[in-house]
Each structure stands twice: as structure tokens, then as C-alpha cells.
Amino acid sequence: MKKIRHSLLFWAMTLWAGAFSLSAQKVTEPLILGQTFRLESEILQQERGINLYLPPEYNENDTLRYPVLYLLDGSFNEDFVHVVGLVQFLNMYQLLPPMIVVGIANTDRKRDFTYPTTIEKDKKDFPTTGGSAAFIAFIEKELQPHIAAQYRTNGIKALAGQSLGGLVATEILLKKTQLFQHYFIVSPSLWWDNQSLLNYLNQKNKPSDFTTVKSVFVAVGKEGRVMEADAKKLYQSLQKMKIASLDFAFLPQENHATVLHQALYRGLRIWGSKQAKK
């Protein structure tokens, strides 16, 4: 009789646990971070994946308009999720205004983030490189107009990129300056093509070329002599251009793999504090 009671108790507990599990499954809902869509590009001759984060209050007040942070390396499994987390966290504590984040997913980052090189070894080792002009045109003529037409933006645009993403962000700053008012350039690969972009900055540009730029934040970690020196040279050269807000951060605790999150945390806080003073 005791054995029967134990058996009945066991099955009762099993059924209760199963019912609880089914109940829990019924109330489970997707945890939605943002949106994703495909944008057909005539310039690039391919579809590009775009990830999008909207502020929590976006759908609550349809009169508000927002700045846009464009993120290079913006795939879901690259930098989109953790950068959106930074934006959400800083906004939650009123350290950063609410904003839209646009993550540009990669298909061939070496192609999109580099301009043609004169170094024969690099041409051989990286045969698909040299397509940044088309990628920049895609941002200017297709992506930015699409975002402006489909979402409530206020005309303030920022760009963030690291490594080769930092290289193309620097190229945009120097050659297509008006595309963004704010730049976050982290560990830029300015060694590309024997530092020709740094030489371009020092030889071609003058302060009047940067009147549309409101802020530039440059950062680098403990990443080797060349990477660290080039980032500092970029900052020093930009100082001559009389940019309204120019900041530099050296993060010796971080390496090339870990620097972006910490750098953007600092850069976004600086940006947020200066926006609050306006």
C-alpha cells in the first residue's frame, strides 16, 4: 500500500511539473530588440542586410524625431547588439538622448571598407579590396535617403566604426565630410596603403573643409606601435582643423578585440554630455 501511495505521489508531481512547464511555455513571448530588413542596392549590385533599433518611446509619440547612429560592422552577430545595449543603457540614465541605431551588415568588409591600394603585396593577399567608393555612395545615395524617408529622423547623423570600419569612417570624414556631423573612430587601420589617408589629411584638407563636422571621437587600445601611433597622428592632425568638439582616448587596458565597447561607452557619454549642455 505504501508503495502504491509513493507511486501515485510521484506521478502527481510529474503531472504538476508538466502542467507548469506547459503553462510557462504558453506565456513565453519573443524578446524583440529591433527590426531587420533587406535593402536592394543598385550601386553595390546586391541586397544589403540592415538592422534597426528604435527608441522605446518611438511609437508612443509620433511627433518626436531622432538622431541616427550608423554602425559599421552592424550585423546581429557583430557589433549591433552590444552597441544598442550601450545606447539603451545610457539613454535610460539620461546620459544620451534617445536615438535610432542603423547597423549595416557585412558581405565583404575588406572590399567595402578599403580604397584601392598601391601596395602589391596587399593586392595579392586581399584581392577583393578597394571598393570603399561604392560603399560610401551606397550610404549617401541609398541608405541615408531610405532611413530619412521611412523613419522620423531629425537630420543629426553619426557614424561609428572600428579597425577597417575605422579606416572607412576616416575616409568618409576626409572625403565625404558632410555625410555625418559626428564621428566615432576606433582603432582605425590607417596603415592601409602605406598610411596614404593620413598623408591626404595633412596635405589636402584645411579648416574650412570641416565646417559641417560637430564632433569627432578617436580612440585606441593597447594595440601595437603602428595602430597606436596612427590613431594619435589622426587626432593631432584633426586638431589643426578646428573641429568644434574633438576628443581622444587611449585605453591601455583594452586590446584590438575588446576596445570597441569601452571606447564607444566613453565616446557616447562625451557626446551625450555635450548635447545636454545645448
N, C-alpha and C positions, 0 to 999 in steps of 0.2 A: 504493500500500500504506500509506503514511504517513497519507494522508487517511482511509483506512478505519479505521486504529487510533485516530486522533483522534475519529472519529465514534463508534466503539464506546465510547471513554472518556467522551465527552460523555453518551451515553445511559446508561451505567453510573452516572455521578454523578447524573444526573437521577432514575433509578430509586431510588438510595440516598436522595436527598433526599426523594423522595415517600414512601418507606417510613418514613423518620424522622418525616416530618410526620404520617403515619397513626398511627405509634406514639405520638407526642406527643398526638394527638387522643384516642387510646384512654384515656390515663391522666388526661385532664382531668376535673376534678370541680367542681361548683358551690362557690363560696365563700359560705358562709351566714353572714350577720350576725345574723339573728334570725328572728322569726316575724311574720306579719301575719294579721289576722282581721277579720271584719265583725261589728259588734255592732248588733243591731236595737234602736233606741231608741223606746219608746212616747212618752217625753216630747218628744223632738225630731221624732217622726214621720218618721224616716229611718234608714237604716243609716249607721253611722259606721265608718270605717276606723281600726284600731288597730294600731300597730307595737310589737313587744315584743322586748326584749333580755334574755336570761337570762345570769347569770354562767357562765363556763366550767365551774365545778365543780357547777353546779346538778343535773345528772343523775348525778353521781358519788356524792353523799352526800344521800340523801333525808330526812335528819333536820334539815338546816340550813334556817333561814328567813331571809328577806332583807328589807331596807328597799326601798321603791319610790320612784323618782323619776318623777313625772308631768310630761311635757314638752308644753307647748303649742306650736303650730306644728310638730307632730310627724310630718308627712308624710315619706316617704322622700326627696323632693326639696326638703325644707325643712331642718329642724334635727336630724332623728333621727340621721342617720349620723354627723355630726361630734360630736354630744353623746355618743353611745355611744362614739365613739373616745376622748373625754376620760375617760369613766368607766372604760373598759378600761385606758387608759394609767395613770391614777392608781392604780387597783387593782393593776396589775401591779407597781408600785413601792411598794406598801403605803402609799400616801398617802390612800387612800379605801377603805372597806370594800366588799366585793362587794355589788352591788345589782341589782335589776330596774329597767329603764327602760321606761316606757309612753309611747309617742308618740301623741298624739291628732291624727289627720289632719284637715285643714280641709275644709269645704264652703263656708262663707261666714264668714270670720273677722271681718268688720266686724259681722255680725249677732251672732255668738256672744260676742265679746269686749267689747261695749259695752252699757251700760244706757241707757234712754231719755234723750234729751237735751231740754233746753228751748230750745236754740238753733235757730231756724227755718231758718237757712241750712244747718246741718248736717243737719237733717231732709230738706231738699230735695236737698242734694248726695249724701247717703248714705241713701237711702230704706229700706234693709233693716236698718239698725242698731236696737239696743235689745233684743236677745234674750239678754242675759247671764244673766238669772234662770233661763231654761230650760236653758241650757248648764251652769250651776252645778248645777242639780238633776240633770241627766244624770250629771255626775261623781259627785255624792253618792249618788244612789239606784240608778244602773245600773252605771256603770263601776267604781267602787271595790268594790262588792259582788261583781261578776264577777271582778275580779282577785284578791280575797281568797279566793273560792271555788275558783278554778281553779289558783292558784299558791301556793307556800309563802312567804307574807309574814309579817313579824314585827310588823306594826302600825305601824311607822315609815313615815310618808309625807311626801314633799317635793314641792314644786311649783315649776316654773321657767317663766318667760315673759318675753318682750321686747316692747317697743313696745305695741301694743294687747293683746298677751298679758300684758305687764306691768301694764296697766290692769286686766284682769280678775283677774290674780293679786292685785293690791292690793285689789280689791273682795272677793274671797274672804277675804283676810286680815282685812278690817274687818267683813264682814257674815256670813261663814260660817267664822269663825276656826278652829273645831275640825276642819275637814276635813283640815288638814295641820299637822304640827308644825314643818316647816321650809319657808322660802320664799326663792326666788331671784328677785328682781325687778330686771329690767334695762331701763333707758331707758323707764320706764312713761309712757304717753301720758296723763298726768294733766291735760293741757289740756282733755280732753273735758268737755263740758257746763260750760264756764267754771270748771274746777277744783273741781267740786262734791264730788268724792270726798275731796279734801284738806280741804275745809270740813267734811265729815261726820266725818272723823277728829278734827279739832280741837274739834268741838262735841259729839259724841256719846260718843266712847269714853273709857274710863277704864282704869287699870292692871289692874283685876280682870278685864277682858274678855279679857286676853291670857295667862291662866294656862296655857293648853294649848300656847302657842307656845314652842318651844325655841330657834329661831334665825331671823333674817331677815337676808338679804344684799341690799343695794341698790347698784346700780352704774349709771354713766352715762359716756358718752364725750364728746368734743368735738362736741356736737350742737345748739348754739344756746342762746341765753339762756333761753328758756322751758323746754325739756326739762331743761337742767342745773339750773335753779333749782327746778323742781318735784321732781326727784329728791332734791335736798338738803333741801327742805322736808319731804318724806315721811320721810326719815331723822331729821331734827330732831324732828318730831312723834312719831315712834315712840320716841325716846329717853325721852320722858315716860312711856311705858307700861311701863317697867321690864322689858323683854324680856330673858331670860337672856343671849342672845348676839345682838348687833346690830352689823353691820359695814357700812361704806360704802366704795366705791371710785370714784374719779374717774380715768378713763383718757383723758388728753388726746391720746394717740397714735391713738385709735380714733374712728371716726365711727359713724353710726347703722347702717350696713351691716356694719361689721366688729366691733362692740363685743361681741356676744354670746359668741363663742368665748373671747375673752380674759377677759371678766367671769366666765363660768362656771368657767373654769380656776381663777381666784382664789377664787371662792366655794366651789367643791367642795374645794379644798385646805384652806381655813379650816375647813370642816365636817369634813373628814376628820381634821384635826389635833385638833379638839376631841373627836371621837368616840374617838380613840386615847387620850386622857387619862382617859376614864371607866373 
